[in-house]
Amino acid sequence: MSDEFFDVPGGPRICYRVSGEGRPLLLIAGLGLDLTSWPQRMIDGFLDAGFQVIRLDNRDAGCSSRIDTPPPGRLRQLFARPRPDAYNLGDMAADTLALLDHLGIERAHLVGMSMGGMIAQTIAARNPDRVATLTSIFSTTGHRRVGQPARSTLLRMARRAARTADESVQRHLAMLRHIGSAGFPPDDDVERAWAAGLWERTGGGVARQGIPRQVSAIQASGDRTAELRRITAPTLVIHGDRDLMVHPSGGRATAAAIPGARHVEITGMGHHLAPGVVDQLVRLTTDLAASVPTGETR
């Protein structure tokens, strides 16, 4: 399996991978993460369940294009005042839809984590005919009173970017110890290998330059609660009760906004797709997809 690329008309170059055959299921990663951030066990679970698994690097992440606009300064990020030339979640949703068009897919099951959940929500709200089901994992609505990171998390995020591969790996492991959970601990060897691979795959510190612009995209999109009420796809909202990156209130608000959404709050889960929770996430998502008759997604 290798990286493939396509150019969004009038937009960035997007990197993606496609695995297997069957009902198309699109995975959308979170802030600063690339397509390799989805655990292989999770991908294998979806493949075994009869899905074709599609993953992409969002703009400003992984091997996709870096956007040629200055990143917002720290004060703009702190006070949620994006630059006038900032892109937003709608632009990132358009990139994702362009990928589906490029692959000739009319309708897909969407699974997004964190910021990727926000992108998936945006697609489902604005393009209901393209979404078979929606699974939103530890994400939120954009309302400033819900889903906010803990102060301790914000302080860690504000640190200068890592300057070496080893420092990047150690930062990743330290952040996981903070936003993960004792109930579902990470596999340090797997995470160490992933972080080292991400540094190599994305050109080291260059990969971090897109994060402020992605943060700005979230802020530029504001409160999306009213928009979420337009979602008609069968929806599953999953969150952990130990999430220090996106407070569990974000998941509750998301489920309350989307008509008919099912909300599952997993005891002991933090902001991480840990080995101990992956099988449950696969089962919940595939059970939701089973509610859509076979053959309606392509």
Beta strands, then each sheet from edge to edge (+ up, - down):
strand 1: 4-7
strand 2: 13-19
strand 3: 23-28
strand 4: 51-56
strand 5: 108-113
strand 6: 131-137
strand 7: 235-240
strand 8: 262-266
sheet 1: 1+ 2- 4+ 3+ 5+ 6+ 7+ 8+
end
